[in-house]
Amino acid sequence: MHAPLGATAASDNVSRPLALEAIGLVKRFDGTTAVDGVDLTVPQGAIYGILGPNGAGKTTTLRMLLGIIDPDEGVRRMFGHERPHDIARLVGYLPEERGLYPSMKAYEAIGFLGALRGMPLAEAKRRGRDLLEEHGLGHAADRQIRQLSKGMAQTVQLLGTLVHRPRLVVLDEPFSGLDALNQGKLERMIRTLADEGTTVIFSTHVIAHAERLCEGVAIIAGGKVPYAGSVDAARDRIPAQVRLETAAVDGPWRAALPADVRHKGNFWLFSLPESGIEPLLRALIEGNAGILSLSIERAGLHDAFVHIAGEAAARALDEETSAEQAR
Amino acid sequence: MTDQMANTRMSRLPLPRAAFVIARRDFTAILFSKAFLFFLLGPVFFGLISIGAASVGRKAAENTTPAVLAIAMDQADAAAIERASDRLDTLIDLPDMVRVDPLAGEASAILADKDRNFGAVLTGTLEAPRLIGTEERIDRWKGEVALAAAAARGSGEDYPEVALEPTASSGATQRSARAGTATGSVTLMFLLTMLLAGMVMSNLVEEKANKIIEILAAAIPMDAVFVGKLFAMLGVSFVGIAVWGGLGGLAVGIGGMGGGMNGIGMAGLPAPAVGWPLFALLFLIYFAMAYLLIGSIFLTIGAMAPTVRDVQTLSMPATILQLGVFFLATYATSDIGSPVEIAAVAFPFSSPYAMISRAAQEAALWPHLMALGWQVLWVVVFVRFGARLFRRRVMKSGPQGAGRSGLIARFMGRGGKAPA
């Protein structure tokens, strides 16, 4: 098991103030430890992913960060405040289980969510109409939620999360239940928010979303966070893989190959040596290996996840992703 | 100071404002729903039931403290009729008779004595008795009086003609009628509270079913959700009461049913001891108290129920609790000042019912001030307790539908499934 790398994230972003910080968060439910010592740091303006399979503790962690439930142990800070409620109007939250009052009109629903975050109702409703127009749903503004498609209703709720212009947006499994088109739209919205300086934290069990969007991730499995830091640092935890094709099958040059080398078809596969590729290349050329091709592949976040969280967690994650794609 | 103001602008809404946001949403959502029309129709039936219950209550009050016949004859006739009555009493059920001084005053003054439960006054002589009282009462007693007078004279079957002199009311009729008003208002308050508290119980299921509860929990204090919902439903019920009261007033106005001149008004109900305007105000206040007390408990119970089906299951014991409170208050109605009535006044849930019953029968106002203070105290206790329990339990259950655990386990605090 690897040590948490919350400190890495902090050092990576030493010049950026933190939007969110968790130190040793623990939550137990009736004797079962749901979250066991979560540490993470999220710099302001970052897109940050909490990555893990269902039941790993993502939602509980988010709920603790938002103050919906209190941790049994540990400290959380949002923009330096230890009580999340002290800055509730700066936060927007989209829970995993989406829901709106079915009889409300779309712009009213956004207005209501804005009023909950301290906006005057009339202003929130007005802005609700504007947001719906901006996102191509102006025609649905006066339709009741029950009359909207699931995708439209989810967009309405997301707009309700943003109506009060929060500085921190927390999205719990935001891509869940969306088709590919709407997932693309959501990814663009998240990027736009970050470009405007809003910090976005989202939980997901789909590695691809985190890999495309996030500068930092916390990998969570079994209630623990074995890794929290930048995506690059996570990927760098696994040495790059070298794929070598040689004309010769044997020779003294083979002694230069690293210990983890495997022979697969015409290719030699091994981790990039710590000394780099150049000494190895020299040895191959001098040993007349006859290099036909050579490529160096950097590890993906999925590989990093397997490496960090273990095969079982990765398998669970893959199964959930496949099941959702099948739906 | 500036930092403080900035912090206030950043922090979540304070409880009253957050409760107002919730109450406004709920209030308008209910008021502009089609179901509200049906809600308005329901109490029309309640009204009919109330009138029936009031009449039953009046009968019950009469039986509890039977009316007495005041004998205001000269001493010899009065003694003779008393003896005859004693003789006949073993054979026939005659009204209780009490001798009064025939010079004490007019019959109407005797009847108006609220400390004595006189149903009618017998004056005149044994040969020509005169029976004074309400029409209903003297009509019922004229036979017994003729029999007793004949027996007193020793004239066998030669029954004297009893002259009847009807009056508008008597102390006994006023008391029993006020008991009827008390029972009617207790019944009406009970029916309204039962209907509205039942709606409160299922109120939070909507949020749980629509998955909105977590958004609310993240944005505002959960106490505000609790308080907002309670007051929204109270507001809705006041709208209903205003509509029904307006319709009732219109009916009385059009039908000319409001007497008022003889202490009988409001569709035939006698004026309560504190007078109609104050009684109406007290009714609204006590209704609000009864609603907030039982509503806070029901809302807490309802909040623990994960589905509408569970709410229905829970509604049975809740209804039985309400019925128990109603029966206690109704029982106490006929016996103001008794230990049972004082217990009903002191027990928070039955206190509003017992006190509206008092307002119908007793003119003193200071007990209402004391009772309202007592009830407000308990409202605060129950609302805070309910809100606290709600806040502690409701978000422990993890994502909705992620797994249901038994209600008992929920109440025992062991039902929460760890969220993902």
Interface residues (C-beta under 8 A of the other chain):
Chain A: F29 D30 T32 A34 N54 G55 A56 G57 K58 T59 T60 R63 L66 G67 I68 I69 H85 D86 I87 A88 R89 L90 V91 Y93 P95 E96 E97 R98 G99 L100 Y101 P102 S103 M104 F112 L113 A115 L116 R117 G118 L121
Chain B: N7 R9 M10 S11 R12 L13 A18 V21 R24 R25 A29 S33 E206 N210 K211 I212 E214 I215 L216 A217 A218 A219 I220 P221 M395 K396 G398 P399 Q400 G401 G413 R414 G416 K417 A418 P419 A420
